[in-house]
Amino acid sequence: MSDLGGGLMEPLRVMDLFAGCGGFAEGFRTFRAEETQGQAVFHTIAAVEIDRAALATFEANHRPASPLCLDIGDFEPSFFAGTVDVITGGPPYYGFSGLGKEDRNDPRNELWEDYTRIVRKVQPAVFVLENVDRFFRSVEYTRLLEAVAPGGMLEDYTLETGTLNAADYGVPQVRRRAIAIGTHRSVGAPAGLPTPTHSKAPRRLDGPALFDSEPTLDGWLPVDAVFDQSSQLQISGTELPQRSGPGIAGPFRTDELHIGRTPTALSLARYRVIPPGGNRRDLSGKMAVIDGQEMYLSTASWDSHRSGSADVMGRLRLGLPSVTIRTEFFKPEKGRYLHPSEHRPITHYEAALIQGFPEDYYWYGNKIEIARQIGNAVPVGLARAIAGAIHDRLTVDAGDSPR
């Protein structure tokens, strides 16, 4: 960060790869440090994203000078060499996701190679790579370690890695992500992972701390505040407002995403039977009259499957963080996505709040596209914590440049 006079600094420049709707960017944009007097610490100058609707969302909120809608393999980054301080991104690992077929030979797993190719050409001070926690057990991770080893294509970087839980950073959601932070050796000591601010069980120091620096951690944030907030709005039908941008629906503010669904009579009967904190197991042996016909509320598959995850048709629990918000959070058949007490799935609005997006964030796309953007995003609070760790490393020795 260069000194602009009066102690203020020029923001660190960020390039966002696989940018999505901007979860990483929003966390970096909203990070503030005491010494900057409320001034922004980071500014996104370039974003690369193949999904038109997601990039439109990103551009509406972050206004990068270079919004690039193209396949990452077609991106030639030489123009940005030496002009970027931080690269962020989460290359998709479709073949190693716990929700997919876990095909280790899926060619899409190798998108990380484009990520590392770009890092090598641009040479940022720091790069951040984010993905599912299973990434650390993949062949791709082994190859990443080889890339930062002596003689590797990223040998000028040191790597700090760990599995971070968004709930440990004040996000009302249990979401575990693999995070790898690479720091250019010219910076000095590597940027570390962010220190948690919250824990599942609050840590209260009853006596004197063993060390002056020992933190007191708050408990995980529950979803209660999200549903208190959404209770102030009326669900506005099942469709987004009729509004269109440049060939894409939108923009819509987050608080315009409080839209519902039209459940079948069977689904509605199931919702009514499931108690607070309950799930599909509460349907076993129960019946309801639907369209004049008595029907079982459970299924043979659900009744025979008594082990494993019970989140299907589950209600989010007050007093606890949400489960991981995925791209089909509007389908209770996919997980614990029923409202804690009302007989409905959570809305796009509630999912966006759980992910940490503000009410005045702008979104482009149809309902499915926006849901995919929300579910794929890095939680804003987790991204903000990572931004803080990077800021602490790059500004530890103030000067005209982080490098």
Secondary structure, 3 states (H helix, E strand, C coil): CCEEECCEECCEEEEEECCCCCHHHHHHHHCCCHHHCCCCCEEEEEEECCCHHHHHHHHHHHCCCEEECCCHHHCCHHHHCCCCCEEEECCCCHHHCCCCCCCCCCHHHHHHHHHHHHHHHHCCCEEEEEEEHHHHHCHHHHHHHHHHCCCCCCCCEEEEEEEEEHHHHCCCECCEEEEEEEEEHHHCCCCCCCCCCEECCCCCCCCCCCCCCCCCCEECCCCHHHHHHHCCCCCCCCCCCCCECCCCECCEEHHHCCCCCCCCHHHHHHHHHCCCCCCHHHHCCCEEEECCEEEECCCHHHHHCCCCCCCCCCECCCCCCECCCCCCCCCHHHCCCECCCCCCECCHHHHHHHCCCCCCCEECCCHHHHHHHHHHCCCHHHHHHHHHHHHHHHCCCCCCCCC
